[in-house]
Amino acid sequence: MGSRTSLVRRPVTIRRAVARDAKRLTRLVRGSGAYEGKYEAAVAGYRVGPDYIEAHRVFVAVAADEHGGRVLGFYSLVLAPPELDLLFVADEAQRRGIGRQLVAHMRSEARAAGLDRVKVVSHVPAADFYHRAGAVRTGTALANPPAVPWDRPEFEFRIPSE
């Protein structure tokens, strides 16, 4: 438990992801506790590749340390059509405000890109997080077997202009 505390008490920086982050981001997705049990198949073969990082606005939250920063979470903003494609926080860093920091950063990036709203198709267990982070429920994305055999809540972040 001690390492968890020290991990998240260090200053957190959000920076643009680079190709060398791909393996760490893939491990974070595949190792997410939110995808255990019946949801495991959804991420079992998932890969965040350097090509994905190059094509989209991917940002990582890192804890400052002597090894150049531990990845605590990340998000991916797709501009056309506007969608928060991925948002993950490492299990050991959850409930420390990292997700909220990533959402605030995403909103700022969306605003800078001229977007007025960003869609989110939520993982079922993450729905409460998105609601608490200010997203508005807009509907349901229907199951698409075999890839995703369950319905998922759809949300939208409204991005006010400054």
C-alpha positions as CSV (number, residue, x, y, z in Angstrom):
1,M,0.0,0.0,0.0
2,G,2.9,2.4,0.7
3,S,4.0,2.4,-3.0
4,R,0.4,3.4,-4.0
5,T,0.5,6.4,-1.8
6,S,3.9,7.6,-2.9
7,L,3.0,7.0,-6.5
8,V,0.1,9.4,-6.6
9,R,1.4,12.1,-4.2
10,R,4.1,13.1,-6.6
11,P,3.3,15.9,-9.0
12,V,1.4,14.8,-12.0
13,T,2.2,16.2,-15.5
14,I,0.1,15.7,-18.6
15,R,2.1,15.5,-21.8
16,R,1.6,14.4,-25.4
17,A,2.1,10.7,-25.9
18,V,5.0,9.6,-28.1
19,A,5.6,6.4,-29.9
20,R,7.7,4.9,-27.1
21,D,4.7,5.1,-24.8
22,A,2.7,2.6,-26.9
23,K,3.7,-0.5,-25.0
24,R,3.0,1.1,-21.6
25,L,-0.4,2.3,-22.7
26,T,-1.2,-1.1,-24.1
27,R,-0.3,-2.7,-20.8
28,L,-2.4,-0.2,-18.9
29,V,-5.5,-1.0,-21.1
30,R,-5.0,-4.8,-21.0
31,G,-4.3,-4.8,-17.2
32,S,-7.3,-2.6,-16.2
33,G,-9.3,-4.0,-13.4
34,A,-12.4,-2.5,-14.9
35,Y,-12.1,-5.1,-17.7
36,E,-11.9,-8.2,-15.5
37,G,-14.4,-11.1,-15.8
38,K,-17.0,-10.8,-18.5
39,Y,-15.4,-7.6,-19.9
40,E,-11.9,-9.1,-20.3
41,A,-12.4,-10.2,-23.9
42,A,-12.9,-6.6,-25.0
43,V,-9.3,-5.7,-24.2
44,A,-7.5,-9.0,-24.4
45,G,-5.9,-8.3,-27.8
46,Y,-6.2,-4.5,-27.7
47,R,-3.1,-2.6,-28.8
48,V,-2.3,1.1,-28.6
49,G,0.3,1.3,-31.3
50,P,2.7,4.0,-32.4
51,D,0.5,4.6,-35.4
52,Y,-2.5,5.2,-33.2
53,I,-0.5,7.7,-31.1
54,E,0.6,9.5,-34.3
55,A,-2.9,9.7,-35.8
56,H,-4.8,11.0,-32.7
57,R,-4.3,13.4,-29.8
58,V,-3.1,11.0,-27.1
59,F,-2.0,12.5,-23.8
60,V,-0.5,10.7,-20.8
61,A,-0.6,11.7,-17.1
62,V,2.8,10.9,-15.6
63,A,4.1,11.1,-12.0
64,A,7.4,12.8,-11.8
65,D,10.2,10.5,-10.5
66,E,13.8,9.7,-11.1
67,H,13.0,7.3,-13.9
68,G,11.3,9.9,-16.2
69,G,7.8,9.4,-15.0
70,R,5.4,6.6,-14.3
71,V,2.3,6.5,-16.6
72,L,-0.7,7.0,-14.3
73,G,-3.3,7.3,-17.1
74,F,-4.0,8.5,-20.6
75,Y,-6.7,9.6,-23.0
76,S,-7.2,9.8,-26.7
77,L,-9.2,12.6,-28.4
78,V,-10.4,11.9,-31.9
79,L,-11.3,15.1,-33.7
80,A,-13.4,13.8,-36.6
81,P,-16.0,12.9,-35.5
82,P,-15.2,14.3,-32.0
83,E,-14.9,11.5,-29.6
84,L,-13.1,10.6,-26.4
85,D,-11.9,7.3,-27.7
86,L,-9.9,6.1,-24.7
87,L,-9.5,7.1,-21.1
88,F,-7.7,4.9,-18.7
89,V,-6.3,5.4,-15.2
90,A,-4.0,2.8,-13.7
91,D,-5.7,0.8,-11.0
92,E,-3.3,1.9,-8.4
93,A,-3.8,5.6,-9.2
94,Q,-7.6,5.6,-9.2
95,R,-9.7,7.8,-6.9
96,R,-6.9,10.4,-6.7
97,G,-8.2,12.9,-9.3
98,I,-6.1,11.7,-12.2
99,G,-9.2,10.9,-14.3
100,R,-10.7,14.4,-13.6
101,Q,-7.4,16.0,-14.6
102,L,-7.4,14.0,-17.8
103,V,-11.0,15.1,-18.6
104,A,-10.2,18.8,-17.8
105,H,-7.2,18.5,-20.2
106,M,-9.3,16.9,-22.9
107,R,-11.8,19.6,-22.6
108,S,-9.1,22.2,-23.0
109,E,-7.7,20.4,-26.1
110,A,-11.2,20.1,-27.6
111,R,-11.9,23.8,-27.0
112,A,-8.5,24.7,-28.7
113,A,-9.5,22.5,-31.7
114,G,-12.8,24.4,-32.0
115,L,-15.0,21.5,-30.9
116,D,-18.3,22.3,-29.1
117,R,-19.0,18.7,-27.9
118,V,-17.1,15.4,-27.5
119,K,-18.9,12.0,-27.6
120,V,-18.0,9.2,-25.2
121,V,-19.2,5.6,-25.6
122,S,-18.6,4.5,-22.0
123,H,-17.5,1.2,-20.6
124,V,-20.4,0.1,-18.4
125,P,-18.5,0.3,-15.1
126,A,-17.2,3.8,-16.0
127,A,-20.6,5.4,-16.5
128,D,-20.7,6.9,-13.1
129,F,-17.3,8.5,-13.5
130,Y,-18.3,10.2,-16.7
131,H,-21.5,11.5,-15.1
132,R,-19.6,12.9,-12.1
133,A,-17.0,14.4,-14.5
134,G,-19.7,16.5,-16.2
135,A,-20.7,14.4,-19.2
136,V,-24.4,14.3,-20.1
137,R,-26.0,10.9,-21.0
138,T,-27.3,11.0,-24.6
139,G,-28.2,7.4,-25.3
140,T,-27.1,3.9,-25.6
141,A,-24.7,2.3,-28.0
142,L,-26.2,-1.1,-28.8
143,A,-24.2,-4.3,-28.5
144,N,-22.1,-5.3,-31.5
145,P,-21.3,-9.0,-31.1
146,P,-18.9,-10.6,-31.1
147,A,-16.6,-7.6,-30.5
148,V,-18.8,-6.0,-27.8
149,P,-21.7,-8.2,-26.7
150,W,-23.3,-5.7,-24.3
151,D,-25.0,-2.3,-24.6
152,R,-22.9,0.7,-23.5
153,P,-24.0,4.1,-22.3
154,E,-23.3,7.1,-24.5
155,F,-22.4,10.5,-23.1
156,E,-21.4,13.8,-24.4
157,F,-19.1,16.5,-22.9
158,R,-20.3,19.9,-23.9
159,I,-17.4,22.2,-24.6
160,P,-18.3,25.9,-24.0
161,S,-16.3,28.5,-25.9
162,E,-14.3,30.8,-23.7
